[in-house]
Amino acid sequence: MNPDTRAELLKDEYVLLQTAYEDMDGKGLTIKNWAITVALAIVGTSYLNDNKNLLWLALAASLMFWYLEAYWRGLSHFFAVRIQEIEKAIQAGTWEQELPLQVYSSWDKEFNKTHDQTFRYMFKRASLLPHILIPFFILGLYFFW
């Protein structure tokens, strides 16, 4: 493959990966918004109906949203690996040897090495808040109601 074509394909791949990575970050913020909205809606419904057992539904929903955000952030890890591979090749000046359009191969290799990243990302700062606070808030309401 001629160097100009290789450089163009690597650039296109890098831009595509960076866009996907940023989109996943945006989805994380959307999931946080939904977690707060759903929890508050269920808490309000529980209060209006004087049924504190509905708070268990709010707790389950908040844990599901926490897991969902961690899942998305765990998927972004695999895009980040390929982004780093391309950046290292450019920094080292070995980009001419780097095969372009290797997202799936890189993803598969990293997944086989590290496996699912969801639980790891549940406890990273980016996913932790507000998900760790919502269950404490709900449990506090339940036990002190």
C-alpha positions in Angstrom: 0.0 0.0 0.0 1.4 3.4 -0.9 2.3 5.7 2.1 -0.2 8.4 1.1 -3.1 6.0 1.1 -2.0 4.4 4.3 -1.7 7.8 6.0 -5.1 8.8 4.8 -6.7 5.6 6.0 -5.0 5.9 9.4 -6.2 9.5 9.7 -9.8 8.5 8.7 -9.7 5.6 11.2 -8.4 7.8 14.0 -11.1 10.4 13.4 -13.8 7.8 13.3 -12.5 6.2 16.5 -12.2 9.6 18.3 -15.8 10.5 17.3 -17.1 7.1 18.5 -15.2 7.5 21.8 -16.7 11.0 22.3 -20.2 9.8 21.4 -19.9 7.1 24.1 -19.0 9.8 26.6 -22.1 11.6 25.6 -24.2 8.5 26.1 -22.7 8.2 29.6 -24.0 11.7 30.4 -27.4 10.8 29.0 -27.5 7.6 31.2 -26.7 9.8 34.3 -29.5 12.1 33.4 -32.0 9.3 33.0 -30.8 7.7 36.3 -31.5 10.8 38.2 -34.8 11.5 36.4 -36.2 8.0 36.9 -35.0 7.8 40.5 -36.7 11.1 41.4 -39.9 10.2 39.5 -40.2 6.9 41.4 -39.3 8.6 44.7 -42.0 11.2 44.0 -44.6 8.6 43.1 -43.7 6.6 46.2 -44.2 9.7 48.4 -47.5 10.8 46.7 -48.9 7.3 47.1 -47.5 6.9 50.6 -45.9 3.6 49.5 -42.3 3.4 50.6 -41.9 -0.1 49.0 -41.8 1.6 45.6 -38.4 2.9 46.7 -37.1 -0.7 46.0 -38.0 -0.1 42.4 -36.1 3.2 42.4 -33.1 1.4 43.9 -33.2 -1.4 41.3 -33.5 1.2 38.5 -30.5 3.2 39.8 -28.3 0.1 40.0 -29.4 -0.8 36.4 -28.4 2.6 35.1 -25.1 2.4 37.0 -24.4 -0.9 35.3 -25.5 0.4 31.9 -23.2 3.4 32.1 -20.3 1.2 33.2 -21.0 -1.1 30.3 -20.8 1.8 27.8 -17.6 3.1 29.3 -16.2 -0.4 29.3 -16.9 -0.6 25.5 -15.1 2.7 25.0 -12.0 1.1 26.5 -11.6 -1.0 23.4 -11.8 2.0 21.1 -9.2 3.7 23.3 -6.8 0.9 22.8 -6.9 1.3 19.0 -6.6 5.1 19.3 -3.5 4.6 21.4 -2.0 2.2 18.9 -2.4 4.7 16.1 -1.0 7.5 18.3 2.1 5.5 19.3 2.8 4.6 15.7 2.7 8.3 14.7 4.8 9.4 17.7 7.4 6.7 17.1 7.5 7.4 13.3 6.4 3.9 12.5 3.0 4.8 11.1 4.1 3.4 7.7 4.2 -0.1 9.2 0.8 0.3 11.0 -2.0 -1.4 9.2 -5.0 0.8 8.8 -8.6 -0.2 9.4 -7.9 -2.7 12.2 -10.6 -1.7 14.7 -12.2 -5.1 15.0 -8.8 -6.9 15.1 -7.6 -4.6 17.8 -10.9 -4.8 19.7 -10.9 -8.6 19.6 -7.2 -8.9 20.7 -7.8 -6.6 23.6 -11.1 -8.3 24.6 -9.4 -11.7 24.6 -6.6 -10.2 26.8 -8.8 -8.2 29.3 -12.3 -9.5 28.8 -15.4 -7.5 29.8 -14.6 -4.2 31.4 -18.0 -3.4 32.9 -17.3 -4.1 36.6 -13.9 -2.3 36.3 -15.6 0.8 34.9 -18.3 0.7 37.6 -15.8 2.0 40.1 -14.0 4.5 38.0 -14.7 8.1 38.9 -16.4 8.9 35.6 -19.1 6.3 36.2 -19.2 6.4 40.0 -21.1 9.7 40.4 -24.1 10.1 40.8 -24.8 6.4 40.7 -23.2 5.7 44.1 -25.1 8.5 45.8 -28.6 7.6 44.5 -28.9 4.2 46.3 -27.7 5.8 49.6 -30.4 8.6 49.1 -33.1 6.0 48.4 -32.1 3.7 51.3 -32.0 6.7 53.6 -35.5 7.7 52.5 -36.7 4.1 53.0 -35.3 3.6 56.5 -36.0 7.1 57.8 -39.5 7.5 56.3 
